[in-house]
Amino acid sequence: VRKVELELIVLGLGNVARRAARLIVELQDRVPFTCRAISVVTARHGHMQSDDGLDLRAVLQRVESGGRLGADAMGTVPMIADLCARRAMAVRERRLVCIETTVLNITDGEPAISHVRAALEGGAHVVSANKGPAAFAYSDLVAVAERRQRAFLFEGAVMDGIPVLNLVRETLPGVRIEGFRGVINSTTNHILTALETGETFDAALARMQAEGIAEADPSLDVDGWDAAAKTAVLMNALMGARVTPHDIDREGIGGVTPDEARAAVERGERLRLVASAGREGGRLQGRVRLERVAAADPLGSLTGQQNALLIRTDVLGEIGILQRDAGLTQTAYAIVADLTTIARRLGS
Ligand SMILES: NC(=O)c1ccc[n+]([C@@H]2O[C@H](COP(=O)([O-])OP(=O)(O)OC[C@H]3O[C@@H](n4cnc5c(N)ncnc54)[C@H](OP(=O)(O)O)[C@@H]3O)[C@@H](O)[C@H]2O)c1
């Protein structure tokens, strides 16, 4: 089978993008596409472009050894527009893809929203692991994607590589999602589990930071913002809501002590940060709350970085998906899966 050659504009080259770059190489015999990165943009490491394709291995080595790629991008939005104009052939053939992996800005989702809009307007598909665009501007960006007939995919934004958005889109035709309940932040679940064994809050958080799982600003995890952003993404994409993370009734896990976590276990319960959504009095409402969950509850059985989402549907009742191993490879895989979706649509 002839593979589609995708041209990539890569925004952000942190933990997720670097793992994705390597995973694409590792899985190259199994995916229906090849990739040529024509531009890489970072915040502090400068940027680099080549219409002939960058040597990604050398680029990764340079960034990982603390080196710079080149000058700072003189405005990422105009640069995206310029790249799209320059790669007219790839745009015409629908082979240009922008991968958005810059950090989450919980105030308003920018500048990632502008990055995504510029790429879609320029005729590129977008794959985002960043939650900001779908959490803050889902309906606007979907409208641009539909008008330009390009894909806007963001499987990696929620539960890493586990297919939640793809599961509903591809396999549940005609089914209405009425609500959900889940543990969807790995860092806080890891900390709550570690507290049960007597480990300190700070030591458990430090481990998540060392593994590249915690957000660049870990208060986003601890204060429940990451879970609130994911809740907004799920509500917008699956339930037709128009919410932002600021509309979610949110609490974090700051201040939970090992004694409290152990006392819950002794009562046959567990403290878990639970994200949920449903209709209340005709209105869609999302929540992120520290809850006492029965140990026998599917969410009570999750330890360490494990995640799970229970989705309430009208036709099928409740269905659930559980991720035993969460990590960078899982998030990187979501990017591979979204690129595969784009390549398959091109192939058909
Ligand atoms: N880590 C995970 O397990 C995980 C899981 C799911 C989703 N995500 C999401 O995926 C995204 C990336 O996560 P990560 O762990 O890879 O973060 P990271 O290691 O902090 O990397 C972020 C990258 O974005 C660059 N960047 C930041 N602001 C930028 C801007 N305005 N323009 C261009 N580049 C910019 C940074 O450049 P410098 O290197 O120069 O600072 C860095 O290369 C985040 O939105 C995160 O929420 C992460």
PDBQT file of the ligand as one rigid body, heavy atoms in Angstrom, charges set to zero:
ROOT
HETATM    1  N1  LIG A 401       3.054  15.245  29.434  1.00  0.00    +0.000 N 
HETATM    2  C1  LIG A 401       1.944  14.550  29.316  1.00  0.00    +0.000 C 
HETATM    3  O1  LIG A 401       1.876  13.404  29.767  1.00  0.00    +0.000 OA
HETATM    4  C2  LIG A 401       0.748  15.114  28.572  1.00  0.00    +0.000 A 
HETATM    5  C3  LIG A 401      -0.374  14.301  28.403  1.00  0.00    +0.000 A 
HETATM    6  C4  LIG A 401      -1.471  14.792  27.660  1.00  0.00    +0.000 A 
HETATM    7  C5  LIG A 401      -1.429  16.085  27.157  1.00  0.00    +0.000 A 
HETATM    8  N2  LIG A 401      -0.333  16.877  27.388  1.00  0.00    +0.000 N 
HETATM    9  C6  LIG A 401      -0.322  18.226  26.823  1.00  0.00    +0.000 C 
HETATM   10  O2  LIG A 401       0.596  18.262  25.739  1.00  0.00    +0.000 OA
HETATM   11  C7  LIG A 401       1.238  19.538  25.667  1.00  0.00    +0.000 C 
HETATM   12  C8  LIG A 401       2.741  19.337  25.714  1.00  0.00    +0.000 C 
HETATM   13  O3  LIG A 401       3.098  18.708  26.929  1.00  0.00    +0.000 OA
HETATM   14  P1  LIG A 401       4.623  18.441  27.265  1.00  0.00    +0.000 P 
HETATM   15  O4  LIG A 401       4.645  17.566  28.462  1.00  0.00    +0.000 OA
HETATM   16  O5  LIG A 401       5.340  18.042  26.036  1.00  0.00    +0.000 OA
HETATM   17  O6  LIG A 401       5.093  19.935  27.686  1.00  0.00    +0.000 OA
HETATM   18  P2  LIG A 401       6.581  20.495  27.755  1.00  0.00    +0.000 P 
HETATM   19  O7  LIG A 401       7.548  19.385  27.927  1.00  0.00    +0.000 OA
HETATM   20  O8  LIG A 401       6.547  21.619  28.734  1.00  0.00    +0.000 OA
HETATM   21  O9  LIG A 401       6.823  21.097  26.274  1.00  0.00    +0.000 OA
HETATM   22  C9  LIG A 401       6.128  22.200  25.780  1.00  0.00    +0.000 C 
HETATM   23  C10 LIG A 401       6.818  22.666  24.515  1.00  0.00    +0.000 C 
HETATM   24  O10 LIG A 401       6.105  23.785  24.002  1.00  0.00    +0.000 OA
HETATM   25  C11 LIG A 401       7.010  24.839  23.730  1.00  0.00    +0.000 C 
HETATM   26  N3  LIG A 401       6.252  26.082  23.852  1.00  0.00    +0.000 N 
HETATM   27  C12 LIG A 401       5.654  26.605  24.939  1.00  0.00    +0.000 A 
HETATM   28  N4  LIG A 401       5.000  27.725  24.633  1.00  0.00    +0.000 NA
HETATM   29  C13 LIG A 401       5.180  27.933  23.308  1.00  0.00    +0.000 A 
HETATM   30  C14 LIG A 401       4.766  28.922  22.386  1.00  0.00    +0.000 A 
HETATM   31  N5  LIG A 401       4.014  29.961  22.763  1.00  0.00    +0.000 N 
HETATM   32  N6  LIG A 401       5.146  28.799  21.086  1.00  0.00    +0.000 NA
HETATM   33  C15 LIG A 401       5.914  27.761  20.675  1.00  0.00    +0.000 A 
HETATM   34  N7  LIG A 401       6.340  26.794  21.517  1.00  0.00    +0.000 NA
HETATM   35  C16 LIG A 401       5.975  26.884  22.803  1.00  0.00    +0.000 A 
HETATM   36  C17 LIG A 401       8.135  24.660  24.722  1.00  0.00    +0.000 C 
HETATM   37  O11 LIG A 401       9.312  25.282  24.253  1.00  0.00    +0.000 OA
HETATM   38  P3  LIG A 401      10.667  25.294  25.158  1.00  0.00    +0.000 P 
HETATM   39  O12 LIG A 401      11.143  23.866  25.198  1.00  0.00    +0.000 OA
HETATM   40  O13 LIG A 401      11.613  26.127  24.389  1.00  0.00    +0.000 OA
HETATM   41  O14 LIG A 401      10.255  25.808  26.475  1.00  0.00    +0.000 OA
HETATM   42  C18 LIG A 401       8.258  23.138  24.705  1.00  0.00    +0.000 C 
HETATM   43  O15 LIG A 401       9.029  22.713  23.611  1.00  0.00    +0.000 OA
HETATM   44  C19 LIG A 401       0.684  20.362  26.827  1.00  0.00    +0.000 C 
HETATM   45  O16 LIG A 401      -0.363  21.180  26.364  1.00  0.00    +0.000 OA
HETATM   46  C20 LIG A 401       0.133  19.313  27.784  1.00  0.00    +0.000 C 
HETATM   47  O17 LIG A 401      -0.939  19.783  28.547  1.00  0.00    +0.000 OA
HETATM   48  C21 LIG A 401       0.752  16.413  28.072  1.00  0.00    +0.000 A 
ENDROOT
TORSDOF 0
